[in-house]
Amino acid sequence: MDMTQTNELTVLEHLEELRKRLVIVTITFVVSLGIGFWFAPNILNIMKGQPTAIGVDWNLFGYTDGIMIYLKCAFILSLLITLPIALLQIWLFLKPGLTEKEAKSTLVYVPVSFLLFLLGLSFSYFILFPLMLNFLSSINQSIGAVETYGINQYFSLLFNLTIPVGAVFELPVVILFLTKLGIVTPTKLRKMRKVSYFILIVVGVSISPPDFISDFLIIVPLLLLFEISIWVSSWSLKRQQANEESINKEVLN
C-alpha cells in the first residue's frame, strides 16, 4: 500500500513538474508575442529596406492584411525568443533522470539547436528567398504579366520557405539525440542513405523554386546535413562505448 502511494506521488510530481515547464514556455510565448507585436512596425521597416524587398510595392488587398502581417511578424519573433527557453525547459524536465555526465553532455543541445535553427533561417532568407523571388518574377515578366504584389502574399511566401528550412537544419541534433537513446545507429543511417537521400530531395524540391539552381542550393545542404548527422551519430556512439568500457574497467579493478 505504501509502495503504491509512493509511486502515485512520484507520477504526480512528474506531472506537476511537466505542468510547471509548460507554464513557463506558455508565458514566454505570450509575453514575447506581445513584444513582437509592439516592435512589428520597426521589424517590417527593416525588412522593407532589404535587397529582396527593394522595388516591391507592398499592396493591401484586404482590410485584414495589415493585422495578419503584424501577427506573422510577431509570431516569428516570439518563436525565436521561445525556442531556446522551450529547449531549456525540456532539458530541465529530463535532467532528474540523467546522470551528472549525461546532463552536462545534453545541455549543449540547447544552444546548438537554436544556432542551427538561426542558420537555417538565415540561409533561406538571404540566399534561397532572393533566388525564389527572381525566378518567379522572371516567369511573370516572360508572360507579360503586370506584377502587383500584396504584402500578405509576400510574407506568406517568405514564412513558408524560412520556417521549414530552419526546422530541417535541426537534423544533426535530432539524430544525435536518437543515437543517445539507442533508436538509431550509424550503421542504420548508412543503410538508409538511399531512402533518406530520396526523401531529402523530395523535401528540397518541395520548398524551393522550380528551377535547377534553387533546387541545387537547397538539396546539397540537406544532403550534407544528413552526412554530418551520420558523422555525429558515429562520434556519439564511439563516446558511449568508450565510457562504458571505462566504467567496466573501474568495476573490474
C-alpha positions in Angstrom: 0.0 0.0 0.0 2.8 2.4 0.9 4.7 1.5 -2.3 1.6 2.3 -4.4 1.2 5.6 -2.7 4.9 6.4 -3.2 4.6 5.5 -6.9 1.5 7.6 -7.3 3.2 10.5 -5.6 6.1 10.2 -8.0 3.8 10.3 -11.0 2.0 13.3 -9.6 5.3 15.0 -9.0 6.4 14.4 -12.6 3.0 15.7 -13.9 3.4 18.8 -11.7 6.9 19.4 -13.0 5.7 19.0 -16.6 2.9 21.5 -15.9 5.4 23.9 -14.4 7.6 23.7 -17.5 4.7 24.1 -19.9 3.5 27.2 -18.0 6.9 28.8 -18.3 7.0 28.1 -22.0 3.5 29.4 -22.5 4.1 32.6 -20.5 7.3 33.2 -22.5 5.5 32.7 -25.8 2.6 35.1 -24.8 4.9 37.8 -23.5 7.3 37.6 -26.5 4.3 37.6 -28.8 3.2 40.9 -27.3 6.8 42.2 -27.6 6.8 41.1 -31.2 3.5 42.8 -31.9 4.9 46.0 -30.4 8.1 46.0 -32.5 6.4 44.7 -35.6 6.4 48.1 -37.4 10.1 48.5 -36.8 10.9 45.0 -37.9 8.8 45.4 -41.1 10.5 48.7 -42.0 13.9 47.0 -41.6 12.8 44.1 -43.8 11.4 46.5 -46.4 14.8 48.0 -46.7 16.4 44.7 -47.5 17.5 44.0 -51.1 14.8 41.4 -51.6 12.1 44.0 -50.9 13.5 46.9 -52.9 11.3 47.7 -55.8 8.4 45.7 -54.5 5.2 47.6 -53.6 3.6 46.0 -50.6 -0.1 46.5 -51.5 -3.0 45.6 -49.3 -5.8 43.6 -50.9 -8.0 43.2 -47.8 -8.7 45.1 -44.6 -7.2 42.3 -42.5 -3.9 42.0 -44.4 -2.1 44.6 -42.2 -3.1 42.9 -38.9 -2.2 39.5 -40.3 1.3 40.6 -41.2 1.6 42.1 -37.7 0.7 38.7 -36.2 3.0 36.8 -38.5 5.9 39.1 -37.7 5.2 38.9 -34.0 4.9 35.1 -34.2 8.4 34.8 -35.8 10.0 37.0 -33.1 8.1 35.1 -30.4 9.3 31.8 -31.9 12.9 32.9 -31.8 12.6 34.0 -28.2 10.6 31.0 -27.0 12.6 28.3 -28.8 15.7 28.4 -26.6 13.6 28.7 -23.4 11.5 25.7 -24.5 14.6 23.6 -25.2 16.0 24.6 -21.8 12.7 23.6 -20.1 12.8 20.2 -21.9 16.3 19.6 -20.6 15.4 20.7 -17.1 12.4 18.3 -17.1 14.6 15.4 -18.3 17.6 16.3 -16.0 16.5 14.4 -12.9 16.5 11.1 -14.9 20.0 11.7 -16.2 23.4 11.1 -14.7 25.6 14.1 -14.0 27.7 13.4 -17.0 24.6 12.9 -19.3 23.1 16.1 -18.0 26.3 18.1 -18.9 26.6 16.5 -22.3 23.0 17.0 -23.3 22.9 20.7 -22.1 24.9 21.6 -25.2 21.8 20.6 -27.3 20.0 23.8 -26.2 22.4 26.4 -27.8 23.3 24.2 -30.7 19.7 23.6 -31.7 18.9 27.3 -31.5 22.0 28.2 -33.6 21.2 25.6 -36.2 17.6 27.0 -36.5 19.0 30.5 -36.9 21.5 29.2 -39.5 18.6 27.6 -41.4 16.6 30.9 -41.3 19.5 33.0 -42.4 20.3 30.6 -45.3 16.8 30.5 -46.5 16.2 34.3 -46.1 19.5 35.7 -47.6 20.1 33.0 -50.3 17.0 31.0 -51.2 14.4 33.6 -50.8 16.0 36.1 -53.3 16.5 33.3 -55.8 12.9 32.4 -55.5 11.7 35.9 -56.0 13.9 36.5 -59.0 12.8 33.2 -60.6 9.1 33.8 -60.0 9.4 37.4 -61.2 11.2 36.4 -64.4 8.4 33.9 -65.1 5.8 36.5 -64.6 7.6 39.0 -66.8 8.1 36.4 -69.6 4.3 36.1 -70.0 3.8 39.8 -70.0 2.0 39.9 -66.6 1.8 43.1 -64.6 3.5 42.5 -61.2 1.4 43.8 -58.4 2.3 42.1 -55.1 0.4 42.1 -51.9 2.1 42.3 -48.5 0.3 39.2 -47.3 1.4 37.1 -50.3 5.0 38.3 -49.9 5.2 37.3 -46.3 3.3 34.1 -46.7 5.9 33.1 -49.4 8.7 34.1 -47.0 7.5 32.2 -44.0 6.5 29.1 -45.9 10.2 28.9 -47.0 12.2 30.0 -44.0 10.4 28.1 -41.2 10.6 24.7 -42.9 14.3 25.2 -43.8 15.1 26.3 -40.3 13.4 23.1 -38.9 15.3 20.9 -41.4 18.6 22.3 -40.1 17.8 20.7 -36.8 18.5 17.2 -38.3 22.0 16.7 -36.8 20.8 17.4 -33.2 17.8 15.1 -33.7 20.0 12.3 -34.9 22.4 12.8 -32.1 19.6 12.6 -29.6 18.1 9.5 -31.1 21.6 7.9 -31.1 22.0 8.5 -27.4 18.6 6.9 -26.9 19.8 3.9 -28.9 17.0 4.3 -31.5 19.4 4.9 -34.5 23.0 3.9 -35.1 25.5 5.0 -37.8 25.1 1.6 -39.4 21.3 2.0 -39.7 21.7 5.5 -41.1 24.2 4.3 -43.8 21.8 1.5 -44.8 19.0 4.1 -45.1 21.2 6.5 -47.1 19.4 5.9 -50.5 15.9 6.2 -49.0 17.0 9.3 -46.9 18.5 11.0 -50.0 15.3 10.4 -51.9 13.2 11.9 -49.1 15.5 14.9 -48.6 15.5 15.5 -52.4 11.7 15.5 -52.4 11.6 17.9 -49.4 14.2 20.2 -51.1 12.3 20.3 -54.4 9.0 20.9 -52.5 10.3 24.0 -50.6 12.4 25.5 -53.3 11.5 27.3 -56.6 11.0 25.1 -59.6 14.4 25.7 -61.2 17.6 23.7 -61.1 19.8 26.3 -59.4 17.4 26.8 -56.4 16.9 23.0 -56.1 20.6 22.5 -56.1 21.2 25.2 -53.5 18.7 23.6 -51.1 19.3 19.9 -51.8 23.0 20.0 -51.4 22.9 21.5 -47.9 20.2 18.9 -46.9 22.4 16.0 -48.1 25.4 17.5 -46.3 23.3 17.8 -43.1 22.4 14.1 -43.4 26.1 13.1 -43.8 27.0 15.4 -40.9 24.3 13.6 -38.9 25.9 10.2 -39.7 29.3 11.5 -38.5 27.7 13.0 -35.4 25.9 9.7 -34.7 29.2 7.7 -35.1 31.1 10.1 -32.9 28.4 9.9 -30.2 28.3 6.1 -30.3 32.1 5.8 -30.0 32.0 8.1 -27.0 29.2 6.0 -25.4 31.2 2.8 -26.0 34.4 4.4 -24.6 32.5 5.5 -21.5 31.1 2.0 -21.0 34.5 0.4 -21.3 35.9 2.9 -18.8 33.2 2.1 -16.3 33.6 -1.7 -16.8 37.4 -1.4 -16.2 36.7 0.6 -13.0 34.3 -2.0 -11.8 36.7 -4.9 -12.5 39.5 -3.0 -10.7 
